[in-house]
Amino acid sequence: TKLKLLDSLLQEIFKYETNQIMSKSDAEKVVAEATGTDPSVINYDSDDQSDDYEDASEEHGEGPNDLTRPSDWRPSDSQTQNTESTNEDDLEEDATGHTKGSPDYIDEELLLSWEVGDTALSEAELEQKRLEAAQYKLEGNSLYLDGKTMEALDKYTAGLRVCPVKFPSDRAVMYANRGQMKRVMGLNDHAIKNCTKAVELNPQYLKALLRRAEIYEETDKLDEALKDYQTVLSMDPRHVSANKAVRSLPGKIEERNEKMKAEMMDNLKKLGNMCLNPFGLSTENFKMEQNEGGSYNIQFQQNK
C-alpha cells in the first residue's frame, strides 16, 4: 500500500514538472520570435562540436584595436602621423638653433606675419613695436652692468620677439648683446650663432664681428678668428686689437698645425709598430728621405 501511494505521488510530480517545462523546440521558437534571429542557436557549452561553429578570429576584420592580436600592439597610421608631426613641431628651430618652446626661441614666422598679409600691422604699430624692443634692450644693458647676466639675456630675447624684421640694425644689436650674454655664461656655440646672426643682419656691424673673432680665438678656432679680424681691419685699419691679432695669429696657427702633425705622426708610428712587431720589426726599420721634388723615399734598414 505504501509503495502504491509513493508511486502515485511520483507520477503526479512528474506530470506537474512536465507541464511546467517547455520543450527545446518551443523555447527556440519563442526566442526567435522575440529577437528575430535564426532559431538554430549554437550551444557553446555543449560537447557537440557543430560544423557551423568557427573561431571568430579566423574571419576577424580590421576593427578597432582591442590589443588581443599582436598586430594591434603597434600604433595606427594616424597615431604615427600625429607623433611625427608632433616631433617636427618639437624640432622646429629658429635662426640661432633654439627649438620651439625653449626660453630663447624667436618665432620669426610671427614677426614676418606682422608685415605681410591680412595680419599686417600699420607703420605706426610697427614703429611702436620697435620702441618697445628698444626699451627691452635698455633694460638688458642695465641688468648686465649689475652682473645679472641671465635676466639681461631674457630682456634681449624679449626685445627680439617684438622687434619687427624691417629693422635689421636694431635686431642685430640685440643678437650681438645676447651673444655676449651666452659668452659670459660659457655657451660659446650659442654665442657664436648669435653674433653670426647679427653680422648677417648688418654686415658692417664691427662690434659683432670683433666679438665673434674673440670667441673664435678663445675656443681655439684660430683660422676663423683670423678671418674675422682681417674683416675688422678692412673696415677699421687702425683697430688696435685686430691689428695685434692679425700679427700674432699666423704664428699660433703654424704652431698648432705643427703640433697636430707631430701628434698624427706619433699615432701612425704606434699603429705601424702594432702591425710590425709580430714580424720582429718596427717603424725604426724604415727611414724616410725627402727628394728634391718634395716626395719621399722609404729605405729599409736591417736591425743590427
Backbone hydrogen bonds in HBPLUS format (Angstrom, degrees):
<---DONOR---> <-ACCEPTOR-->    atom                        ^
c    i                          cat <-CA-CA->   ^        H-A-AA   ^      H-
h    n   atom  resd res      DA  || num        DHA   H-A  angle D-A-AA Bond
n    s   type  num  typ     dist DA aas  dist angle  dist       angle   num
A0005-LEU N   A0001-THR O   3.02 MM   4  6.24 157.3  2.07 147.0 153.3     1
A0006-LEU N   A0002-LYS O   2.94 MM   4  6.15 153.7  2.01 146.4 153.2     2
A0007-ASP N   A0003-LEU O   2.87 MM   4  6.06 154.5  1.94 146.2 153.6     3
A0008-SER N   A0004-LYS O   2.95 MM   4  6.16 157.4  2.01 147.5 153.3     4
A0009-LEU N   A0005-LEU O   3.05 MM   4  6.26 152.5  2.13 139.8 147.5     5
A0010-LEU N   A0006-LEU O   3.00 MM   4  6.26 157.8  2.05 149.5 154.4     6
A0011-GLN N   A0007-ASP O   3.09 MM   4  6.30 154.7  2.16 146.5 153.0     7
A0012-GLU N   A0008-SER O   3.08 MM   4  6.35 155.8  2.14 147.7 153.6     8
A0013-ILE N   A0009-LEU O   3.06 MM   4  6.35 156.8  2.12 147.7 154.0     9
A0014-PHE N   A0010-LEU O   2.94 MM   4  6.15 158.5  1.99 147.5 153.3    10
A0015-LYS N   A0011-GLN O   2.98 MM   4  6.23 161.5  2.01 149.8 154.1    11
A0016-TYR N   A0012-GLU O   2.99 MM   4  6.22 156.6  2.05 145.5 152.1    12
A0017-GLU N   A0013-ILE O   2.98 MM   4  6.24 162.5  2.01 153.9 157.7    13
A0018-THR N   A0014-PHE O   2.90 MM   4  6.06 155.9  1.96 148.6 155.9    14
A0019-ASN N   A0015-LYS O   3.03 MM   4  6.21 155.8  2.09 146.7 152.1    15
A0020-GLN N   A0016-TYR O   3.19 MM   4  6.41 138.5  2.37 138.8 149.6    16
A0020-GLN N   A0017-GLU O   3.18 MM   3  5.11 126.7  2.48  92.1 106.0    17
A0021-ILE N   A0017-GLU O   3.13 MM   4  6.26 135.7  2.33 146.5 156.4    18
A0027-ALA N   A0023-SER O   2.99 MM   4  6.25 157.0  2.04 149.2 155.7    19
A0028-GLU N   A0024-LYS O   2.96 MM   4  6.26 154.6  2.02 149.4 155.9    20
A0029-LYS N   A0025-SER O   3.06 MM   4  6.30 155.4  2.13 146.3 152.4    21
A0030-VAL N   A0026-ASP O   3.04 MM   4  6.32 156.5  2.10 148.5 154.6    22
A0031-VAL N   A0027-ALA O   2.97 MM   4  6.24 161.5  2.00 150.8 155.7    23
A0032-ALA N   A0028-GLU O   2.84 MM   4  6.02 158.1  1.89 147.4 154.0    24
A0033-GLU N   A0029-LYS O   2.90 MM   4  6.11 159.8  1.94 149.4 154.2    25
A0034-ALA N   A0030-VAL O   2.96 MM   4  6.14 149.7  2.05 145.0 153.6    26
A0035-THR N   A0031-VAL O   2.88 MM   4  6.00 155.5  1.94 153.3 159.0    27
A0036-GLY N   A0032-ALA O   2.70 MM   4  5.12 141.2  1.85 139.5 148.0    28
A0041-VAL N   A0039-PRO O   2.95 MM   2  5.68 124.2  2.27 111.2  94.9    29
A0046-SER N   A0043-ASN O   3.14 MM   3  5.45 159.8  2.19 108.0 114.2    30
A0053-TYR N   A0050-SER O   3.26 MM   3  5.70 163.5  2.29 109.8 114.6    31
A0058-GLU N   A0055-ASP O   3.08 MM   3  5.77 156.6  2.14 118.8 124.8    32
A0059-GLU N   A0056-ALA O   3.29 MM   3  5.83 142.6  2.43 111.5 119.1    33
A0063-GLY N   A0061-GLY O   2.97 MM   2  5.65 129.7  2.23 106.2  91.3    34
A0072-ASP N   A0069-ARG O   2.88 MM   3  5.46 152.0  1.95 117.6 126.1    35
A0073-TRP N   A0070-PRO O   2.94 MM   3  5.23 161.0  1.97 110.5 116.6    36
A0080-THR N   A0076-SER O   2.91 MM   4  6.21 155.9  1.97 151.5 158.5    37
A0081-GLN N   A0077-ASP O   2.87 MM   4  6.12 159.6  1.91 150.9 156.1    38
A0082-ASN N   A0078-SER O   2.94 MM   4  6.12 155.3  2.01 144.1 150.9    39
A0083-THR N   A0079-GLN O   2.95 MM   4  6.17 154.0  2.02 145.0 152.0    40
A0084-GLU N   A0080-THR O   2.88 MM   4  6.13 157.9  1.93 149.6 155.8    41
A0085-SER N   A0081-GLN O   2.91 MM   4  6.11 162.6  1.94 149.5 154.0    42
A0086-THR N   A0082-ASN O   2.93 MM   4  6.08 151.2  2.01 142.0 150.4    43
A0087-ASN N   A0083-THR O   2.88 MM   4  6.13 154.6  1.95 148.1 154.9    44
A0088-GLU N   A0084-GLU O   2.92 MM   4  6.19 153.3  2.00 148.0 155.3    45
A0089-ASP N   A0085-SER O   3.02 MM   4  6.28 153.1  2.10 143.0 149.8    46
A0090-ASP N   A0086-THR O   2.92 MM   4  6.20 154.5  1.98 146.1 153.6    47
A0091-LEU N   A0087-ASN O   2.93 MM   4  6.13 140.9  2.08 143.6 153.9    48
A0092-GLU N   A0089-ASP O   3.29 MM   3  5.27 160.9  2.33 101.4 107.0    49
A0100-LYS N   A0092-GLU O   2.79 MM   8  5.57 139.8  1.95 159.2 167.9    50
A0094-ASP N   A0098-HIS O   2.97 MM   4  5.54 145.1  2.09 140.6 150.2    51
A0097-GLY N   A0094-ASP O   3.11 MM   3  5.36 168.2  2.13 115.5 116.9    52
A0102-SER N   A0099-THR O   3.00 MM   3  5.74 161.8  2.04 143.6 145.0    53
A0105-TYR N   A0102-SER O   3.20 MM   3  5.38 170.7  2.21 114.8 117.2    54
A0108-GLU N   A0106-ILE O   3.02 MM   2  5.75 116.1  2.45 112.4  95.6    55
A0111-LEU N   A0107-ASP O   3.33 MM   4  6.72 156.2  2.39 142.9 149.0    56
A0112-LEU N   A0108-GLU O   2.99 MM   4  6.26 155.5  2.05 147.6 153.7    57
A0113-SER N   A0109-GLU O   2.99 MM   4  6.22 146.3  2.10 142.0 151.3    58
A0114-TRP N   A0111-LEU O   3.19 MM   3  5.41 147.0  2.31 100.7 110.2    59
A0115-GLU N   A0112-LEU O   3.02 MM   3  5.58 160.4  2.06 114.6 120.9    60
A0121-LEU N   A0114-TRP O   2.57 MM   7  5.30 162.4  1.60 149.4 144.6    61
A0120-ALA N   A0117-GLY O   3.27 MM   3  5.55 164.1  2.29 111.9 113.9    62
A0126-LEU N   A0122-SER O   2.92 MM   4  6.24 155.9  1.98 154.2 161.1    63
A0127-GLU N   A0123-GLU O   2.96 MM   4  6.15 155.1  2.03 145.4 152.0    64
A0128-GLN N   A0124-ALA O   3.02 MM   4  6.23 146.6  2.13 139.0 148.1    65
A0129-LYS N   A0125-GLU O   3.02 MM   4  6.32 147.2  2.13 142.0 150.5    66
A0130-ARG N   A0126-LEU O   2.99 MM   4  6.34 151.3  2.08 144.7 152.4    67
A0131-LEU N   A0127-GLU O   3.01 MM   4  6.32 155.6  2.07 147.9 153.6    68
A0132-GLU N   A0128-GLN O   2.99 MM   4  6.22 148.2  2.09 141.9 150.9    69
A0133-ALA N   A0129-LYS O   2.95 MM   4  6.26 154.5  2.02 149.1 155.5    70
A0134-ALA N   A0130-ARG O   2.92 MM   4  6.22 152.2  2.00 145.7 153.8    71
A0135-GLN N   A0131-LEU O   3.08 MM   4  6.33 146.3  2.20 141.6 149.4    72
A0136-TYR N   A0132-GLU O   3.17 MM   4  6.55 153.4  2.24 144.6 151.2    73
A0137-LYS N   A0133-ALA O   2.96 MM   4  6.30 152.2  2.04 148.7 156.7    74
A0138-LEU N   A0134-ALA O   3.04 MM   4  6.33 157.5  2.10 147.0 151.9    75
A0139-GLU N   A0135-GLN O   3.02 MM   4  6.28 157.3  2.08 148.8 155.0    76
A0140-GLY N   A0136-TYR O   2.90 MM   4  6.14 150.4  1.98 145.4 154.0    77
A0141-ASN N   A0137-LYS O   2.91 MM   4  6.22 155.9  1.97 151.9 158.0    78
A0142-SER N   A0138-LEU O   3.08 MM   4  6.32 158.8  2.13 146.9 151.9    79
A0143-LEU N   A0139-GLU O   3.02 MM   4  6.25 158.7  2.07 147.4 153.1    80
A0144-TYR N   A0140-GLY O   2.93 MM   4  6.14 154.7  2.00 150.1 157.0    81
A0145-LEU N   A0141-ASN O   3.08 MM   4  6.34 156.7  2.14 148.0 153.5    82
A0146-ASP N   A0142-SER O   3.19 MM   4  6.46 134.9  2.41 137.3 149.1    83
A0146-ASP N   A0143-LEU O   3.12 MM   3  5.04 129.1  2.39  92.3 106.1    84
A0148-LYS N   A0143-LEU O   2.86 MM   5  5.15 155.8  1.92 158.6 150.4    85
A0147-GLY N   A0144-TYR O   2.95 MM   3  5.03 158.6  2.00 106.4 111.8    86
A0152-ALA N   A0148-LYS O   2.98 MM   4  6.15 153.3  2.06 148.1 156.4    87
A0153-LEU N   A0149-THR O   2.87 MM   4  6.13 155.6  1.93 151.2 158.0    88
A0154-ASP N   A0150-MET O   3.09 MM   4  6.41 155.0  2.15 147.8 153.5    89
A0155-LYS N   A0151-GLU O   3.15 MM   4  6.44 145.6  2.27 141.0 150.0    90
A0155-LYS N   A0152-ALA O   3.08 MM   3  5.10 120.4  2.45  94.7 109.8    91
A0156-TYR N   A0152-ALA O   3.04 MM   4  6.41 159.4  2.08 155.8 160.5    92
A0157-THR N   A0153-LEU O   3.00 MM   4  6.25 156.9  2.06 149.0 155.8    93
A0158-ALA N   A0154-ASP O   2.91 MM   4  6.09 154.1  1.98 142.2 149.4    94
A0159-GLY N   A0155-LYS O   2.93 MM   4  6.22 150.5  2.02 146.0 154.0    95
A0160-LEU N   A0156-TYR O   3.00 MM   4  6.31 153.2  2.07 145.9 152.6    96
A0161-ARG N   A0157-THR O   3.05 MM   4  6.30 136.0  2.25 142.5 154.4    97
A0162-VAL N   A0159-GLY O   3.20 MM   3  5.47 152.8  2.27 104.4 112.3    98
A0163-CYS N   A0159-GLY O   2.94 MM   4  5.95 135.8  2.14 150.9 163.4    99
A0167-PHE N   A0164-PRO O   3.21 MM   3  5.97 161.0  2.25 119.9 122.3   100
A0171-ARG N   A0167-PHE O   3.20 MM   4  6.49 160.9  2.24 152.2 157.9   101
A0172-ALA N   A0168-PRO O   2.78 MM   4  5.93 149.2  1.88 146.1 155.1   102
A0173-VAL N   A0169-SER O   3.20 MM   4  6.46 155.0  2.26 146.4 150.6   103
A0174-MET N   A0170-ASP O   3.37 MM   4  6.71 159.3  2.41 145.5 150.2   104
A0175-TYR N   A0171-ARG O   2.94 MM   4  6.20 153.1  2.02 151.5 159.3   105
A0176-ALA N   A0172-ALA O   2.92 MM   4  6.13 160.6  1.96 150.7 156.0   106
A0177-ASN N   A0173-VAL O   2.90 MM   4  6.12 157.5  1.95 147.7 154.2   107
A0178-ARG N   A0174-MET O   2.89 MM   4  5.99 152.2  1.97 138.7 146.8   108
A0179-GLY N   A0175-TYR O   2.85 MM   4  6.09 143.7  1.99 141.3 151.9   109
A0180-GLN N   A0176-ALA O   3.04 MM   4  6.42 144.3  2.17 142.1 150.9   110
A0181-MET N   A0177-ASN O   3.10 MM   4  6.50 149.7  2.20 144.4 152.2   111
A0182-LYS N   A0178-ARG O   3.02 MM   4  6.34 158.6  2.07 149.0 154.2   112
A0183-ARG N   A0179-GLY O   2.92 MM   4  6.15 146.2  2.04 141.4 151.5   113
A0184-VAL N   A0180-GLN O   2.98 MM   4  6.25 159.0  2.02 150.3 154.3   114
A0185-MET N   A0181-MET O   3.03 MM   4  6.26 146.8  2.14 143.7 153.1   115
A0187-LEU N   A0182-LYS O   2.79 MM   5  5.02 147.5  1.90 162.3 156.0   116
A0186-GLY N   A0183-ARG O   3.04 MM   3  5.11 157.0  2.09 103.6 110.7   117
A0191-ALA N   A0187-LEU O   2.93 MM   4  6.15 149.5  2.02 147.9 157.9   118
A0192-ILE N   A0188-ASN O   2.90 MM   4  6.12 159.0  1.94 151.3 155.1   119
A0193-LYS N   A0189-ASP O   3.08 MM   4  6.34 159.0  2.13 145.8 151.5   120
A0194-ASN N   A0190-HIS O   3.02 MM   4  6.23 155.6  2.08 148.2 153.9   121
A0195-CYS N   A0191-ALA O   3.02 MM   4  6.28 160.2  2.06 150.3 155.8   122
A0196-THR N   A0192-ILE O   2.82 MM   4  5.98 155.0  1.88 150.2 157.9   123
A0197-LYS N   A0193-LYS O   3.00 MM   4  6.19 153.2  2.07 141.8 148.4   124
A0198-ALA N   A0194-ASN O   3.04 MM   4  6.29 150.3  2.13 141.1 149.3   125
A0199-VAL N   A0195-CYS O   2.97 MM   4  6.30 152.7  2.04 148.2 155.0   126
A0200-GLU N   A0196-THR O   2.91 MM   4  6.19 151.6  1.99 146.8 155.1   127
A0201-LEU N   A0197-LYS O   3.02 MM   4  6.26 154.2  2.09 147.2 153.2   128
A0202-ASN N   A0198-ALA O   2.95 MM   4  6.15 143.6  2.08 141.3 151.9   129
A0205-TYR N   A0202-ASN O   2.89 MM   3  5.42 153.6  1.96 129.4 129.8   130
A0206-LEU N   A0204-GLN O   2.93 MM   2  5.73 114.6  2.37 115.3  98.3   131
A0209-LEU N   A0205-TYR O   3.23 MM   4  6.57 158.7  2.28 150.8 157.1   132
A0210-LEU N   A0206-LEU O   2.86 MM   4  6.08 166.0  1.88 159.8 163.3   133
A0211-ARG N   A0207-LYS O   2.95 MM   4  6.05 155.0  2.02 141.6 148.8   134
A0212-ARG N   A0208-ALA O   2.96 MM   4  6.15 158.8  2.00 145.6 151.1   135
A0213-ALA N   A0209-LEU O   2.91 MM   4  6.13 155.2  1.97 147.9 155.3   136
A0214-GLU N   A0210-LEU O   3.00 MM   4  6.23 156.4  2.06 148.0 153.5   137
A0215-ILE N   A0211-ARG O   3.08 MM   4  6.38 154.9  2.14 146.2 152.7   138
A0216-TYR N   A0212-ARG O   2.88 MM   4  6.13 158.6  1.93 151.4 157.5   139
A0217-GLU N   A0213-ALA O   2.97 MM   4  6.21 159.3  2.01 148.1 153.5   140
A0218-GLU N   A0214-GLU O   2.92 MM   4  6.15 155.3  1.98 145.6 152.6   141
A0219-THR N   A0215-ILE O   3.04 MM   4  6.22 136.2  2.24 142.7 153.4   142
A0219-THR N   A0216-TYR O   3.20 MM   3  5.25 132.5  2.44  95.5 108.0   143
A0221-LYS N   A0216-TYR O   2.82 MM   5  4.85 156.6  1.87 157.6 150.9   144
A0220-ASP N   A0217-GLU O   3.22 MM   3  5.15 160.9  2.26 110.1 109.3   145
A0225-ALA N   A0221-LYS O   3.02 MM   4  6.26 152.5  2.10 146.7 155.5   146
A0226-LEU N   A0222-LEU O   2.89 MM   4  6.07 162.2  1.92 151.2 155.0   147
A0227-LYS N   A0223-ASP O   3.13 MM   4  6.37 158.6  2.17 146.4 151.8   148
A0228-ASP N   A0224-GLU O   3.11 MM   4  6.39 157.2  2.17 146.8 152.2   149
A0229-TYR N   A0225-ALA O   2.93 MM   4  6.21 159.9  1.97 155.2 161.2   150
A0230-GLN N   A0226-LEU O   2.94 MM   4  6.12 154.5  2.00 148.5 155.5   151
A0231-THR N   A0227-LYS O   3.07 MM   4  6.34 146.2  2.18 140.3 149.4   152
A0232-VAL N   A0228-ASP O   2.93 MM   4  6.25 151.0  2.01 147.0 155.1   153
A0233-LEU N   A0229-TYR O   2.99 MM   4  6.32 155.4  2.06 147.6 153.4   154
A0234-SER N   A0230-GLN O   3.03 MM   4  6.32 138.8  2.21 138.2 149.3   155
A0235-MET N   A0232-VAL O   3.04 MM   3  5.30 139.4  2.21 101.7 113.2   156
A0236-ASP N   A0232-VAL O   2.76 MM   4  6.00 144.7  1.88 146.0 158.1   157
A0239-HIS N   A0236-ASP O   3.00 MM   3  5.55 163.7  2.02 127.5 128.3   158
A0243-ASN N   A0239-HIS O   3.03 MM   4  6.15 156.7  2.09 148.2 154.8   159
A0244-LYS N   A0240-VAL O   3.01 MM   4  6.28 161.9  2.04 154.9 160.1   160
A0245-ALA N   A0241-SER O   2.97 MM   4  6.11 156.8  2.03 142.5 148.8   161
A0246-VAL N   A0242-ALA O   2.95 MM   4  6.12 156.8  2.01 149.0 154.9   162
A0247-ARG N   A0243-ASN O   3.18 MM   4  6.41 142.9  2.33 143.1 151.9   163
A0248-SER N   A0244-LYS O   3.07 MM   4  6.30 150.9  2.16 146.2 154.3   164
A0249-LEU N   A0245-ALA O   2.84 MM   4  5.64 164.4  1.86 154.7 157.9   165
A0252-LYS N   A0248-SER O   3.33 MM   4  6.64 158.8  2.38 148.6 154.8   166
A0253-ILE N   A0249-LEU O   2.80 MM   4  6.00 156.1  1.85 161.4 168.4   167
A0254-GLU N   A0250-PRO O   2.99 MM   4  6.21 158.5  2.03 146.6 151.9   168
A0255-GLU N   A0251-GLY O   2.92 MM   4  6.13 162.3  1.95 149.2 154.4   169
A0256-ARG N   A0252-LYS O   2.90 MM   4  6.06 156.7  1.95 144.8 151.2   170
A0257-ASN N   A0253-ILE O   2.90 MM   4  6.13 157.8  1.95 147.6 153.8   171
A0258-GLU N   A0254-GLU O   2.95 MM   4  6.18 157.0  2.00 151.6 157.3   172
A0259-LYS N   A0255-GLU O   3.03 MM   4  6.22 154.2  2.10 143.8 151.0   173
A0260-MET N   A0256-ARG O   2.89 MM   4  6.14 156.7  1.94 149.5 156.1   174
A0261-LYS N   A0257-ASN O   2.86 MM   4  6.05 150.2  1.95 143.1 151.8   175
A0262-ALA N   A0258-GLU O   2.89 MM   4  6.13 158.1  1.94 147.5 152.8   176
A0263-GLU N   A0259-LYS O   2.98 MM   4  6.21 158.8  2.02 147.8 153.6   177
A0264-MET N   A0260-MET O   2.96 MM   4  6.12 151.6  2.04 142.5 150.4   178
A0265-MET N   A0261-LYS O   2.93 MM   4  6.19 160.7  1.97 150.9 155.8   179
A0266-ASP N   A0262-ALA O   2.93 MM   4  6.10 154.0  2.00 145.4 152.9   180
A0267-ASN N   A0263-GLU O   3.00 MM   4  6.22 154.7  2.07 143.7 150.0   181
A0268-LEU N   A0264-MET O   2.94 MM   4  6.21 153.6  2.01 147.7 155.3   182
A0269-LYS N   A0265-MET O   2.87 MM   4  6.04 150.4  1.95 144.7 153.0   183
A0270-LYS N   A0266-ASP O   3.03 MM   4  6.31 154.7  2.10 145.8 151.8   184
A0271-LEU N   A0267-ASN O   3.03 MM   4  6.26 155.2  2.10 143.6 150.3   185
A0272-GLY N   A0268-LEU O   2.81 MM   4  6.06 155.4  1.87 146.7 153.9   186
A0273-ASN N   A0269-LYS O   2.93 MM   4  6.16 162.6  1.96 151.7 155.6   187
A0274-MET N   A0270-LYS O   3.07 MM   4  6.25 149.7  2.17 141.1 149.2   188
A0275-CYS N   A0271-LEU O   3.21 MM   4  6.53 144.9  2.34 142.5 150.9   189
A0275-CYS N   A0272-GLY O   3.11 MM   3  5.24 124.2  2.44  97.6 111.3   190
A0276-LEU N   A0272-GLY O   2.91 MM   4  6.11 149.7  2.00 150.1 159.6   191
A0277-ASN N   A0273-ASN O   2.88 MM   4  5.60 155.9  1.94 147.9 151.0   192
A0279-PHE N   A0276-LEU O   2.92 MM   3  5.56 152.5  1.99 122.2 130.7   193
A0281-LEU N   A0276-LEU O   3.23 MM   5  5.05 161.9  2.26 134.0 129.5   194
A0280-GLY N   A0277-ASN O   2.94 MM   3  5.05 165.2  1.97 117.1 118.6   195
A0285-ASN N   A0282-SER O   3.06 MM   3  5.73 165.6  2.08 117.7 122.2   196
A0286-PHE N   A0283-THR O   3.12 MM   3  5.48 163.0  2.15 109.8 114.6   197
A0301-GLN N   A0285-ASN O   2.58 MM  16  4.75 157.5  1.63 146.3 149.6   198
A0287-LYS N   A0299-GLN O   2.73 MM  12  5.01 164.5  1.76 149.6 155.0   199
A0299-GLN N   A0287-LYS O   2.71 MM  12  5.01 169.5  1.72 151.6 154.3   200
A0289-GLU N   A0297-ASN O   2.81 MM   8  5.17 162.6  1.84 153.6 159.6   201
A0297-ASN N   A0289-GLU O   2.73 MM   8  5.17 160.7  1.77 149.6 155.8   202
A0291-ASN N   A0295-SER O   2.68 MM   4  5.38 167.7  1.69 155.2 159.6   203
A0294-GLY N   A0291-ASN O   3.11 MM   3  5.35 159.8  2.15 107.2 113.5   204
